[in-house]
Amino acid sequence: MHAPNRGACPEVPETMQVAIAGMIRSGSTFSFNVVRETLSRRGQVKTHAANSLDSLPRAGSPVHSILKSHAPDPACTNLIRKGTVRCICTYRKPEDAIASWMQTFDFTLDQSIADMRTWLEWHRGIAPQCLNLRFHELDRHPLLTILRIQGWLLGACVRAEAEEIERRYARAAVKERFDGLEPDAGVVDIGFSYFDPVTLFHRRHIVAERSTAAVDTLHPDEIARIRRELASYLDAHGEYTPPA
């Protein structure tokens, strides 16, 4: 990691296209907001929650573009592979992510396993081109994660800026702000949920003051099924490690 810079504010060398394409329920919205806050201090930013870059400015535009997706389409994936689009992927133990996905959005176990399998297969093929951030570190050491993202984007870190972002997106602060989000004209309604159009945080986005694990909400048979059906991606303890 680059040493924190307490003085000058480093600039990005050019406008960027960034995809935030993490695993479901792994801190991807947190990383999206770190990138959005960091780039918005250094130019105009346009964001979109979708699987395609079609609605965002093209490379070379004076506007920074940020795509938030759990399933980038082939065209976007190809641009990540080429390095035209920079990509951040958060990840965690799949059974814990699935448990949180089901608890937050009421998806079935069948659908959640299918969604997870799709992401794991996609990520396994693109991981070496991404900045991969483990949820465990993000959850316990958010400031270090913010500094790491800053270093990756800017080539340097700005600690005061990172500390401000950490305070704004602390788990308790996000929970207090979005627990009461109402489906009115100021939110985006996608049927099974609704979210703030700027930060992309959903109602009930933070379920509890502390992160929970699959063992807290799923039956042992459900956990065993997840590990069995996703076995080709997991180690003996059910963990996923991105390929280098």
C-alpha positions as CSV (number, residue, x, y, z in Angstrom):
1,M,0.0,0.0,0.0
2,H,1.2,3.5,-0.7
3,A,2.1,5.6,2.3
4,P,-0.7,8.0,3.4
5,N,-0.4,11.5,2.0
6,R,-1.4,14.1,4.6
7,G,-0.7,17.1,2.4
8,A,-1.3,17.5,-1.3
9,C,-4.5,16.0,-2.8
10,P,-3.4,13.6,-5.6
11,E,-5.3,13.8,-8.9
12,V,-6.3,11.0,-11.1
13,P,-4.2,11.0,-14.3
14,E,-7.2,10.8,-16.5
15,T,-11.0,10.2,-16.4
16,M,-11.8,6.6,-15.4
17,Q,-14.3,3.9,-16.1
18,V,-14.7,1.8,-13.0
19,A,-16.9,-1.3,-12.5
20,I,-17.8,-2.3,-9.0
21,A,-18.7,-6.0,-9.5
22,G,-18.5,-7.7,-6.2
23,M,-20.2,-10.8,-4.9
24,I,-23.7,-10.3,-3.5
25,R,-23.8,-9.0,0.1
26,S,-20.0,-8.6,0.4
27,G,-19.5,-4.9,0.8
28,S,-19.7,-3.9,-2.8
29,T,-22.0,-0.9,-2.1
30,F,-19.5,0.3,0.4
31,S,-16.7,0.1,-2.1
32,F,-18.9,1.8,-4.7
33,N,-19.3,4.7,-2.4
34,V,-15.6,4.9,-1.6
35,V,-14.9,5.1,-5.4
36,R,-17.7,7.6,-6.0
37,E,-16.6,9.9,-3.2
38,T,-13.0,9.7,-4.2
39,L,-13.6,10.4,-7.9
40,S,-16.2,13.1,-7.3
41,R,-13.6,15.1,-5.5
42,R,-11.6,15.1,-8.7
43,G,-14.1,15.7,-11.4
44,Q,-17.7,15.0,-12.6
45,V,-19.0,11.4,-12.0
46,K,-21.8,9.5,-13.5
47,T,-23.0,6.3,-11.9
48,H,-25.4,3.5,-12.9
49,A,-26.6,0.3,-11.3
50,A,-26.7,-2.1,-14.3
51,N,-24.9,-4.9,-16.1
52,S,-23.9,-2.9,-19.1
53,L,-21.8,0.3,-19.7
54,D,-24.2,1.4,-22.4
55,S,-25.8,4.2,-20.3
56,L,-22.4,5.6,-19.1
57,P,-20.0,7.9,-20.9
58,R,-17.5,6.2,-23.1
59,A,-13.7,6.0,-22.5
60,G,-12.1,9.4,-23.2
61,S,-15.1,11.3,-21.9
62,P,-14.3,14.1,-19.4
63,V,-16.7,12.4,-16.9
64,H,-15.7,9.6,-14.6
65,S,-18.0,6.5,-15.0
66,I,-18.9,4.0,-12.3
67,L,-20.9,0.9,-13.0
68,K,-22.4,-1.1,-10.0
69,S,-23.2,-4.7,-11.0
70,H,-23.1,-8.2,-9.7
71,A,-23.2,-9.6,-13.3
72,P,-21.3,-7.5,-15.9
73,D,-22.2,-8.4,-19.4
74,P,-19.6,-9.8,-21.9
75,A,-18.8,-6.4,-23.4
76,C,-18.0,-4.9,-20.0
77,T,-16.1,-8.0,-18.9
78,N,-14.0,-7.8,-22.1
79,L,-13.1,-4.2,-21.3
80,I,-12.1,-5.2,-17.8
81,R,-9.9,-7.9,-19.2
82,K,-8.3,-5.4,-21.6
83,G,-7.8,-2.9,-18.7
84,T,-10.0,-0.2,-20.3
85,V,-12.4,-0.5,-17.4
86,R,-10.9,-0.9,-13.9
87,C,-12.8,-3.3,-11.6
88,I,-13.2,-3.8,-7.9
89,C,-14.6,-7.0,-6.6
90,T,-15.5,-7.6,-2.9
91,Y,-16.0,-11.2,-1.8
92,R,-16.7,-13.2,1.3
93,K,-17.5,-16.8,2.4
94,P,-20.3,-17.7,0.0
95,E,-22.6,-19.3,2.6
96,D,-22.4,-16.1,4.6
97,A,-23.2,-14.0,1.6
98,I,-26.1,-16.2,0.6
99,A,-27.5,-16.1,4.2
100,S,-27.4,-12.3,4.1
101,W,-28.9,-12.1,0.6
102,M,-31.8,-14.3,1.7
103,Q,-32.4,-12.4,4.9
104,T,-32.2,-9.0,3.3
105,F,-34.1,-9.5,0.1
106,D,-36.2,-12.7,0.8
107,F,-34.7,-14.7,-2.0
108,T,-35.0,-18.5,-1.9
109,L,-32.1,-20.7,-1.3
110,D,-32.4,-22.1,-4.8
111,Q,-32.2,-18.7,-6.4
112,S,-29.4,-17.6,-4.1
113,I,-27.2,-20.6,-4.9
114,A,-27.8,-20.0,-8.6
115,D,-26.9,-16.3,-8.3
116,M,-23.7,-17.2,-6.4
117,R,-22.6,-19.9,-8.8
118,T,-23.0,-17.4,-11.7
119,W,-20.9,-14.8,-9.9
120,L,-18.2,-17.3,-8.9
121,E,-17.8,-18.6,-12.4
122,W,-17.6,-15.1,-13.8
123,H,-15.1,-13.9,-11.2
124,R,-12.9,-16.9,-11.5
125,G,-12.2,-15.9,-15.0
126,I,-11.5,-12.2,-14.4
127,A,-10.1,-12.0,-10.9
128,P,-6.4,-11.4,-11.9
129,Q,-7.5,-8.2,-13.6
130,C,-9.4,-6.9,-10.5
131,L,-8.7,-5.3,-7.2
132,N,-10.2,-8.1,-4.9
133,L,-11.2,-7.0,-1.4
134,R,-12.1,-9.5,1.2
135,F,-15.2,-8.7,3.2
136,H,-13.6,-9.8,6.5
137,E,-11.0,-7.0,6.1
138,L,-13.4,-4.4,4.9
139,D,-15.8,-5.1,7.8
140,R,-13.2,-5.0,10.5
141,H,-10.7,-2.5,9.1
142,P,-12.7,-0.1,6.8
143,L,-10.2,2.7,6.9
144,L,-7.4,0.4,5.6
145,T,-9.8,-0.7,2.8
146,I,-10.5,2.9,1.9
147,L,-6.8,3.7,1.8
148,R,-6.2,0.6,-0.4
149,I,-8.9,1.8,-2.8
150,Q,-7.4,5.3,-2.8
151,G,-4.0,3.9,-3.6
152,W,-5.3,1.8,-6.4
153,L,-7.2,4.7,-8.0
154,L,-4.9,7.6,-7.3
155,G,-1.5,6.1,-6.8
156,A,-1.4,7.7,-3.3
157,C,-3.5,7.9,-0.2
158,V,-5.1,10.8,1.5
159,R,-5.8,9.8,5.1
160,A,-7.9,12.8,6.1
161,E,-10.2,12.2,3.2
162,A,-10.3,8.4,3.9
163,E,-11.2,9.1,7.6
164,E,-14.1,11.4,6.4
165,I,-15.4,8.6,4.1
166,E,-15.0,6.1,6.9
167,R,-17.2,8.2,9.2
168,R,-19.8,8.8,6.6
169,Y,-20.2,5.1,5.7
170,A,-19.6,3.5,9.1
171,R,-22.0,0.5,9.6
172,A,-24.0,2.2,12.3
173,A,-24.3,5.5,10.3
174,V,-25.6,3.7,7.2
175,K,-28.0,1.6,9.2
176,E,-29.5,4.7,10.9
177,R,-29.8,6.6,7.6
178,F,-31.3,3.8,5.5
179,D,-33.4,1.6,7.8
180,G,-36.3,4.0,7.4
181,L,-36.0,4.5,3.6
182,E,-39.4,4.9,2.2
183,P,-40.6,4.0,-1.4
184,D,-41.3,7.5,-2.5
185,A,-40.3,9.7,-5.5
186,G,-36.7,10.0,-4.3
187,V,-35.9,6.3,-4.5
188,V,-35.5,3.7,-7.2
189,D,-38.1,0.9,-6.9
190,I,-37.0,-2.5,-8.4
191,G,-39.9,-4.5,-7.2
192,F,-38.4,-6.7,-4.5
193,S,-36.6,-3.7,-3.0
194,Y,-35.9,0.0,-3.4
195,F,-32.7,2.0,-3.0
196,D,-31.3,5.5,-2.8
197,P,-30.2,6.6,-6.3
198,V,-27.0,8.3,-5.1
199,T,-25.4,5.8,-2.7
200,L,-27.3,2.7,-4.0
201,F,-28.0,1.6,-0.4
202,H,-31.3,-0.3,-0.1
203,R,-33.8,-0.2,2.7
204,R,-32.7,-2.6,5.4
205,H,-29.3,-2.7,3.7
206,I,-27.5,-3.2,7.0
207,V,-29.4,-5.9,8.8
208,A,-27.6,-5.8,12.1
209,E,-25.1,-3.7,14.0
210,R,-22.6,-6.5,13.5
211,S,-22.1,-8.9,10.6
212,T,-23.7,-12.3,10.9
213,A,-22.7,-15.6,9.5
214,A,-24.6,-18.4,7.8
215,V,-24.7,-20.4,11.1
216,D,-26.8,-17.6,12.6
217,T,-29.7,-17.9,10.2
218,L,-29.4,-21.0,8.1
219,H,-30.1,-24.6,9.0
220,P,-27.0,-26.9,8.9
221,D,-28.6,-28.8,6.1
222,E,-28.8,-25.6,4.0
223,I,-25.2,-24.8,4.7
224,A,-24.2,-28.3,3.7
225,R,-26.2,-27.9,0.5
226,I,-24.4,-24.6,-0.4
227,R,-21.0,-26.2,0.1
228,R,-21.9,-29.3,-1.8
229,E,-23.4,-27.4,-4.8
230,L,-20.6,-24.9,-5.0
231,A,-17.8,-27.3,-4.0
232,S,-15.8,-26.7,-7.2
233,Y,-15.2,-23.1,-6.1
234,L,-14.6,-23.7,-2.4
235,D,-12.0,-25.1,0.0
236,A,-12.7,-27.7,2.7
237,H,-14.0,-25.0,5.0
238,G,-16.4,-23.4,2.5
239,E,-14.2,-20.4,1.8
240,Y,-13.7,-18.9,-1.7
241,T,-10.2,-17.6,-2.6
242,P,-9.9,-15.6,-5.9
243,P,-7.3,-17.0,-8.3
244,A,-4.2,-14.9,-8.6
